[in-house]
C-alpha cells in the first residue's frame, strides 16, 4: 500500500517463494479495474504488470524492500523494513 504522485492510494501486490527463509523476489501488479458494488458484490479486477519487488530480511527483525517499477513516474528504490509481528510458521529464531 502506497500513494501515487497525486496522493491517491496505490496498491502494489505480488507473490513469490521464500528463498533460504530470508528473501523473496516477486513479479508485482496493480489493479486497474475492479471494485465492490453498493450491495457488496465484488467486481472483477484487471491486473497490470507493474515491475518487481525484492524483500531481503537481514534478521528476524529487519530487512529491505527493493522495488523496480516499469512506470517512469515510480522508478526504482528501496526502503528499510522493520518487523511488526511474528508468524510462527516462518520459524524465525534470531
Phi, psi and omega in degrees: 000126180213198179224144177279182184296341179263003179087008178277148176303141185219110183258124175246133181224151178196159175229150178200178180262140177288130181248126178054026176071004187224346185222159183207134171237128184226140166291138185242149184223160168237152175268126180259349174220180178105146180186187170242144178282167179304333179267009174094359179292134180277125178267141183302147179250147174250125180271150176232129180299131185252322183151218180230154173239136177232120178250129177230112178269122180273343175202183176291349188247340183209165180185198178225152172242117175256140179230144180225101185264145173282352181267117183304328181290345178260310178074214181230160178175190176209155178226150177282139177249144174228126184294134179258327181221162177248142177247118185305322184295339179284342175065030181283125185233358183271000000 
